[in-house]
Amino acid sequence: MDLIIYISILLLTGVFVGFTSGLLGVGGGFIMGPVQFFLLVAVGVDPTIAIRVAFGTSLAVILPTAISGALGHRRKGAVLLKPAILLGSMGFIGGTLGALMATNTPVEVLRIISGVLILISAIWMLKSHSPEIEGERSKKDIAYLFWGFIGGVSSGLLGIGGGVIMVPILAILLRFEIHKAIGTSTAFIILASLGGIVIYITQGLSVPGLPPYSWGYVNLVQLVALAGTSIPLAQLGVIASHKIPAKQLKYIFVAILIYIALKMMGLFEWLNFPF
């Protein structure tokens, strides 16, 4: 693959990831991970190495992007600080554990787990009723700690930031209004991604076959290209988020999840679809 095409795809992915992060309160790893994985495999990187580099680099991009998005949502009053801290503190621990699991799991298993988990989240979100009519928001600290840990494990294991899991949890189980679920999820991602980043770097330092300019399982070329466009676009996504009605916002979220889930599980490849 030509280097210019390779970098251009990464830059465009960063644009989409940044906007999606601010818009939907997800880290964007469920987009970045598959794109990076398929790009790395296309240039000859072993799939086992490629998927771990994709996940590790995704988390490294997600951190500054989530900070940018969380600041924007905070200014809009959509970040509930105490829940975000409780969720994020356990998310950090869960992210560390999830990353350790990912660095010792076969690539085929990671792809299937990633796709299935994203698809379940999409279906769950689609079938749920509007949070506004389900009662008051949960204020139990233990619930935030438990779900923060679960979200953190998924973050480290799959390099997805955890928002793809956290937004449905906040909106459905904990009865957050959708805009506050998105804003609080973005803040949770900051802490949840930190533990995973450290593990992906340290576990990959002595691994042979890494792509050039890699620091452990974090590739600096992909990091710069993705973060360079995703960070500023996160603010645009925040603005769009607060202009779109909650119902339409949920449907956008679900549509993106379903596509990425099927792509990651290899369904399109099996059916020979060109996308």
RAJO-V212372 format. One record per residue. N is the residue number from 1. RES is the residue in three letters. D_CENTER is the distance of its C-alpha to the mean C-alpha in whole Angstrom. Layout:
N&RES&D_CENTER ; N&RES&D_CENTER
//
This chain:
1&MET&26 ; 2&ASP&27 ; 3&LEU&26 ; 4&ILE&26 ; 5&ILE&24 ; 6&TYR&21 ; 7&ILE&21 ; 8&SER&21 ; 9&ILE&18 ; 10&LEU&16 ; 11&LEU&17 ; 12&LEU&17 ; 13&THR&13 ; 14&GLY&13 ; 15&VAL&15 ; 16&PHE&13 ; 17&VAL&9 ; 18&GLY&11 ; 19&PHE&13 ; 20&THR&10 ; 21&SER&8 ; 22&GLY&12 ; 23&LEU&13 ; 24&LEU&11 ; 25&GLY&9 ; 26&VAL&5 ; 27&GLY&4 ; 28&GLY&4 ; 29&GLY&3 ; 30&PHE&5 ; 31&ILE&7 ; 32&MET&8 ; 33&GLY&8 ; 34&PRO&11 ; 35&VAL&13 ; 36&GLN&13 ; 37&PHE&14 ; 38&PHE&17 ; 39&LEU&18 ; 40&LEU&19 ; 41&VAL&21 ; 42&ALA&23 ; 43&VAL&24 ; 44&GLY&25 ; 45&VAL&23 ; 46&ASP&23 ; 47&PRO&20 ; 48&THR&20 ; 49&ILE&19 ; 50&ALA&17 ; 51&ILE&14 ; 52&ARG&14 ; 53&VAL&15 ; 54&ALA&12 ; 55&PHE&9 ; 56&GLY&11 ; 57&THR&11 ; 58&SER&8 ; 59&LEU&8 ; 60&ALA&11 ; 61&VAL&10 ; 62&ILE&7 ; 63&LEU&10 ; 64&PRO&13 ; 65&THR&11 ; 66&ALA&10 ; 67&ILE&13 ; 68&SER&15 ; 69&GLY&13 ; 70&ALA&14 ; 71&LEU&18 ; 72&GLY&18 ; 73&HIS&17 ; 74&ARG&19 ; 75&ARG&22 ; 76&LYS&22 ; 77&GLY&22 ; 78&ALA&19 ; 79&VAL&18 ; 80&LEU&20 ; 81&LEU&20 ; 82&LYS&22 ; 83&PRO&19 ; 84&ALA&16 ; 85&ILE&18 ; 86&LEU&19 ; 87&LEU&15 ; 88&GLY&14 ; 89&SER&17 ; 90&MET&17 ; 91&GLY&13 ; 92&PHE&14 ; 93&ILE&17 ; 94&GLY&14 ; 95&GLY&12 ; 96&THR&15 ; 97&LEU&16 ; 98&GLY&13 ; 99&ALA&14 ; 100&LEU&17 ; 101&MET&17 ; 102&ALA&15 ; 103&THR&17 ; 104&ASN&20 ; 105&THR&19 ; 106&PRO&20 ; 107&VAL&18 ; 108&GLU&19 ; 109&VAL&18 ; 110&LEU&15 ; 111&ARG&14 ; 112&ILE&16 ; 113&ILE&14 ; 114&SER&11 ; 115&GLY&13 ; 116&VAL&15 ; 117&LEU&12 ; 118&ILE&10 ; 119&LEU&14 ; 120&ILE&15 ; 121&SER&13 ; 122&ALA&14 ; 123&ILE&17 ; 124&TRP&17 ; 125&MET&16 ; 126&LEU&19 ; 127&LYS&22 ; 128&SER&21 ; 129&HIS&24 ; 130&SER&23 ; 131&PRO&22 ; 132&GLU&25 ; 133&ILE&28 ; 134&GLU&27 ; 135&GLY&28 ; 136&GLU&27 ; 137&ARG&24 ; 138&SER&24 ; 139&LYS&25 ; 140&LYS&25 ; 141&ASP&24 ; 142&ILE&24 ; 143&ALA&21 ; 144&TYR&19 ; 145&LEU&19 ; 146&PHE&19 ; 147&TRP&16 ; 148&GLY&14 ; 149&PHE&15 ; 150&ILE&14 ; 151&GLY&10 ; 152&GLY&11 ; 153&VAL&12 ; 154&SER&9 ; 155&SER&7 ; 156&GLY&10 ; 157&LEU&11 ; 158&LEU&8 ; 159&GLY&6 ; 160&ILE&3 ; 161&GLY&4 ; 162&GLY&5 ; 163&GLY&6 ; 164&VAL&6 ; 165&ILE&9 ; 166&MET&10 ; 167&VAL&11 ; 168&PRO&13 ; 169&ILE&15 ; 170&LEU&15 ; 171&ALA&17 ; 172&ILE&19 ; 173&LEU&20 ; 174&LEU&20 ; 175&ARG&21 ; 176&PHE&20 ; 177&GLU&20 ; 178&ILE&18 ; 179&HIS&17 ; 180&LYS&18 ; 181&ALA&15 ; 182&ILE&13 ; 183&GLY&14 ; 184&THR&14 ; 185&SER&11 ; 186&THR&10 ; 187&ALA&13 ; 188&PHE&11 ; 189&ILE&8 ; 190&ILE&11 ; 191&LEU&13 ; 192&ALA&10 ; 193&SER&9 ; 194&LEU&13 ; 195&GLY&14 ; 196&GLY&12 ; 197&ILE&13 ; 198&VAL&16 ; 199&ILE&17 ; 200&TYR&15 ; 201&ILE&18 ; 202&THR&21 ; 203&GLN&20 ; 204&GLY&20 ; 205&LEU&23 ; 206&SER&26 ; 207&VAL&25 ; 208&PRO&27 ; 209&GLY&25 ; 210&LEU&22 ; 211&PRO&22 ; 212&PRO&24 ; 213&TYR&23 ; 214&SER&21 ; 215&TRP&20 ; 216&GLY&20 ; 217&TYR&17 ; 218&VAL&15 ; 219&ASN&17 ; 220&LEU&18 ; 221&VAL&19 ; 222&GLN&16 ; 223&LEU&15 ; 224&VAL&17 ; 225&ALA&17 ; 226&LEU&13 ; 227&ALA&14 ; 228&GLY&17 ; 229&THR&16 ; 230&SER&13 ; 231&ILE&14 ; 232&PRO&17 ; 233&LEU&16 ; 234&ALA&13 ; 235&GLN&17 ; 236&LEU&18 ; 237&GLY&15 ; 238&VAL&16 ; 239&ILE&20 ; 240&ALA&19 ; 241&SER&17 ; 242&HIS&20 ; 243&LYS&23 ; 244&ILE&21 ; 245&PRO&23 ; 246&ALA&20 ; 247&LYS&21 ; 248&GLN&21 ; 249&LEU&17 ; 250&LYS&16 ; 251&TYR&18 ; 252&ILE&16 ; 253&PHE&12 ; 254&VAL&14 ; 255&ALA&15 ; 256&ILE&12 ; 257&LEU&11 ; 258&ILE&14 ; 259&TYR&15 ; 260&ILE&12 ; 261&ALA&13 ; 262&LEU&16 ; 263&LYS&15 ; 264&MET&14 ; 265&MET&17 ; 266&GLY&19 ; 267&LEU&21 ; 268&PHE&21 ; 269&GLU&23 ; 270&TRP&25 ; 271&LEU&26 ; 272&ASN&27 ; 273&PHE&25 ; 274&PRO&25 ; 275&PHE&21
//
